[in-house]
């Protein structure tokens, strides 16, 4: 599928209108649904090397606590079973089987990770269980032909990486590029998208490539090797503590390349603060949603509503972008479930999820809308470039 980067900021006010349930006759329920409850499940890395991303699950549990306190969705309370898989695929498989076969959840929602979700994708599709809004940008989540029950949320990693490559080609055409990535599907997807966008220039411009394993105690050796290559530009696809380690080591050895990094490494509280904020100055990333720690949105209506929600329901740092991600994706699931009305079958959940047209959610960047279809499983395809100034993410100059 051809995807077009929208690089300019669209100054259109985002709004979120309450969605009325679809008109329906007889009630139709899938597993986990009664007249009073909707049971859903997920796995999260509450422990392990990427435990910072557990904030997604914590925020989503808290989001539905708030929804339930306001009366639920069409009179039904939402119960989210959120289990710790430690970002270990075997544990993910164990938990998802339990959620589906024992707990009888209606769907699996926003589970974190590429390798972890890959481990259960085939199983969930064979069972006909909605595998919705996967928390990760692997291009595999858009494979509607082979896996029609699995859908992502954010732009694909390949799409994002191609944006960085295009920016480098326009602003640093003689760059000596180093690549650093996690050695799994997540990292490989970024690298593939980046190289494809560089095209025939990739071989000449890329001077060094390094990878790391999620079980590696440190990444110091790889960072030293990358610097020694003479690279003046770095594109990285890291996550969790390893992203912090890499930035900190770069600061220690005085290596300051133009650094482009994936969304997963952009969290100020979860990644940049542990690395030392001074070591992250100038870092370039891209995103599609409003961040609570970005000055440009400090008075935004949606951000203020989010912070008010957090004061009452969320036991964590509300200024953490990872938590804000969990909150905004929970808004999307609420939309889908409300739209389902009294037809809360698994089939109808997917029917609604694959028929959104220009839907605006309050936490998305102005002008970014959600559109899906039976042949388009990428809800969001727009990104804007951001640059870290030592305190906050700011809009970076967008290439023409």
N, C-alpha and C positions, 0 to 999 in steps of 0.2 A: 504494500500500500504506500502510495506517495504521501509524504508528510511535509508540510510547509512550515518553516520556522516563522513565527510571528515575533519580530525583534523589536518593534517599537511599542512604547507604552500606550495603551489605549485608555484614555481618560473618560471612562464611562462608569457611572455609579453602579456598583453591584447591589443587587437586592435579592432577598429570599422570601418568596411568597408562600404562605402555607398551602400545602397541596391537599385538595379535597380527595377523599377516596373515590375510586372508580365505582360507578354504579354497578351493582351486582345483585343477583337474585339469591339463590341458595348459597350458603357458606361452603367453602371448599378449603380444607386444611391439609397441609403436609405434616410430616413428623415435627414434633416440638411445638405445635400450635394448638391452643384451646381458645375458648371464648374469653379467657382472662390473661393468657400468657403467650409470648413468642420466645422460644428458646433458641439461642444461636451460640456458636462456639468459635474459638480461635486458639492459636498457639503463639506465644511470645517469648523472646529471650530475656526473661526476668533475671537470669543468671548467665555467667559466661562472659566471653570477651566483648560481646556487643550488647551487654545488658542495658546500656543507655537507651536503647530503642524499646525497652519495656515500657517506657513512658507512653508509647502509643496505646498499648493495652490499658494502662491505668487511666488514661484520659477517656478512652472509649467506655470503660465500665462506668466512670463517673458521669459521662455524657448521658448514658441511658438511665442512670439514677435520677438525673434532672428531668429527663423526659417522663419517667414514671411518676415523679412527684407532681408533674403537671397533668397527670391523667393517662399517660401512656400513649400508645399509637392506636387510634380508633378503638379506645377502651381497653386495650391489652397492654400489660406490662411487658417490657423487654428484659429478658434475663440473659446476660452474656457470660458464658463460661470461658474464662481466660486462663490457659494452662501454660506453665513454664516448660519450654523445650530446650533452653540453654543454647539455642542456635545449633542443635545437633540433629541432623535428619532422622536418625533412627528413633530418637525420642519424639520427633514430630509425627512420624508414622504411628507410633504407639498411641499418642494422645488423640490424633485425628480419628483413628479407628474407634477409640473409646467414645469420643464425642458423637460419632455417627451411629455406631452399633449399640452402645449402651445408653448414652444420654439421649439419643434420638433428636439431635438438633436439626433445625430447619435448614441451616446453611452454615458454612465456614466463612468467617468475615475478617478481612484485613490482617491475616497472619503475616508475620515479618520474615523476610529472607528469600533469597533466590534458591539456594540449594535445598532449603527446608520445604518450600512450597513445591519445588520440582519433585521432591520425594513422595508427595501425596497427590499430585495433579492427576495422574492416571487413575488412581484409586477412586478419587472423588468423581471423576467423569464417568467411570464405569458404573458407579452407584447412582449417578444422576443427582448429585448434591451440589447446589450452587457454591462456587468457590469465588467469592466476590471481593473486589477491590483489594487485591493482593498488595501488601505493603512492600513494594519493590518495583523497579522499572524494567525488568527483563522483557525483551521483545516477545518472549514466549507467551506472555499473558494475553497477547492479542491473536493467538492462533485459534480463531473461531472455528475453522474447518475441522481440526483434529480434536480440539478440546473445547466444545461449546458451552461447558459449564464453568469455565475459568475465565475471569475477567480482572484485569489490573485496574489501576486508578490513575497513576501519574504518567507523564510522558515516558516512553521507553528510554532505557539507558543508551541505546544506539542513537536515538533521536537527540538526546542531550549531548552525547559525545560529539556528534556531528556538528553541533552548534559551536563547541569549543574549537574544533578543527577549522571550521569556516572563519571564526574570529581570528585565529592564528594566521591563516592564509592571507587575510585582509590587512592585518595590523603588524605581523611579524613574518613576512614572506621568506626571510632567510634564517628562520629559527632553527636551532639545533635542539631537537625534542627528545626528552626521556619519558618513558612510560612506566608507571608503577601501579600494580593492581593486585587485588586479592585473587588467588589462584582457584577460582570457582566460576560458575556460570555468570555470576554478577560481574566480576572483573573482566571476564572474557567478552561479555557483551559490550561493555564500554570500549575495550580495545578494538573490537571488530568494527564498531560504528565510527570510531575515530579514524582508523586506517582507511575505511571506505570513503570517508569524506575528504581525506587528503588525496585520495586517488593515486595517480602515478607519481606524485611527489613524496609519498610516504617513505619509500626506500631511501631517498636521499636525505630527508629531513629528520627521520628517527635515528638517533645515534646510540640509544641504549634502551633495553627493556629489562625490568625486574618484576618479580612477583613475590608474594608471601602467602603463608598458610595461616588459616584462622587460629591454629594451635601454636604458632611461633611466639616465643616469649618476647622478642623484640624485633624491630625491623632496621636496626642501626646499620648492619652490614650492607643491606640493600641501598640505603640512603647514601652511604659513603661511596659505593660503587657508581651510583647515578651521578654524583657530583664529579667523580673522577673522569667520567665520560666527556666532560666539557660541555654538557647540555646547558643551555641558557633558558630553556622552557620545559616545564613539567606538566604532564597530564596524569592525574592520579585517580584511581578508583579504589578507595579505602573505606574502612568502617570502624566505628568504635575506638577502642584504646589504641589500635595500631595507627589510626589516623592521627591521634594526639602524639604518639611516639614519633611518627615521621616528621611532623611539623616541629616538634621540640628538637629533634636531632638536627634538622636543617638549620635551626637557629644556632645550635651549639657549634656547628662546623662552618658557619658563615656562608651557607649556600642560599642565595636568594634569586632563584629563577622566576620568570613569569610563571605563576602556578595556577593551573585550572584544575578544579577538583569537583567530583560528583556530589550530587545533592546529599548523599548519605554522610558526607564529611563536613557539612556546612553548619551543624548545630553549634551555636555559640557556647551554651552551657555544657553540652555533652561531649564536645570534641575540642573546641578552640580554647576554652578556659583552661582545661587540663594541659594543653600544649603550651600555654603562655600566649596571651593575646597579642603581644608584640611580635611573636613569631608567625602570626597569621595575617599581618597587615599586607594588603595588596592581593590577597587571595581572591580568585575569581570563581564564581559558581553560577548556577542558574536555578530559578524556581518559578512557580506558577501561582503561589498563594501568598497572602499577607503574613508577615512575621511579627509577632508581638514585640520583639526587641528591635524593630526597625523604626527609626525616628519618623520616617515619612508617614507611618500609619499609627502614630501614637494617639491621635485623636479620632481615628476611624471608628465609626459606629459599630461595626462588626467586632473589631478588636476590643472595644470597651465592653461589649456584651460578653465576649469571651472571658475577659478578666473578671467580670462580675460573676459569671458562672464558676470560674476557678476558685474565687474566694469562698464560695458556698459548698462546692462539691469536690474540688480536685485537691488531693493531698500531695502536692508536689510543686515544682517551680513553674508557674504559669508562663514565664517568659522564655521557657525552653521551646524552641521551634519544633522539637520532636513531639511534644505534648500537643502543640497547636495542630500538627499534622493529624494526630489521632482524632482530635475534635472535629476538624473539617471533613474527614472521611466519614465519621459517624453521622454528620449531617446528611451525607449522600445516602447512607443506608436508611436513615429515617425517612428521607424522601421516597425511596423505593418501597419501603414497607407501607407507608401511608397510601401511596398510589395503588398498592395491591388491594386495598379495601378489605373485603371479606373473602377474597380469593387468595389465600396465603398458601397455595400449593407451591412446590418447588418450581414447577413449570412456569407459573405466573410470575414468580419472583424474577426468573431469567427474562421473561417476556417484557416486564417493565424495565429491568436494568438495561436491556438492549434496545430500548425505544425512547431514550431521552433526547430531546432536541433543544439546543440552545438554553439549557437550564443554568440559571445563575445561582451560585451559592455565596453567602456573604463573606466567607473567608478567602475566596479566590481573588487574584489580582483583578483590578478593574478591566473589564473587557474579555476576561477569560471565561468561557462558557463550556458546559459539558454537553457533548453530543455523542450518542452511540447508535448502533444499528446492528442487525443480525450479521453484518459483515464488517463492522467497525467496533472492535473491543478496546479501543483506546479512548477512554472518556475525556482525557485532557491531552492536548497536543501543542499547547502554547507555552513558551518559556520566555523569561526576560533575564538578561545578564545582570549579576550583582557583583559588587566588590566590597571586601571587608576593610573598614577604615581603622580597625583597632578597638572599636566599641560596638559597632552595628554594621549590618549589611545595608549598603546603599545601592541605588540603581547605578549601573555602570553605563558608559556611553555605548549605545547599541549600534552595531555596524549597519551601514546602509544596505 
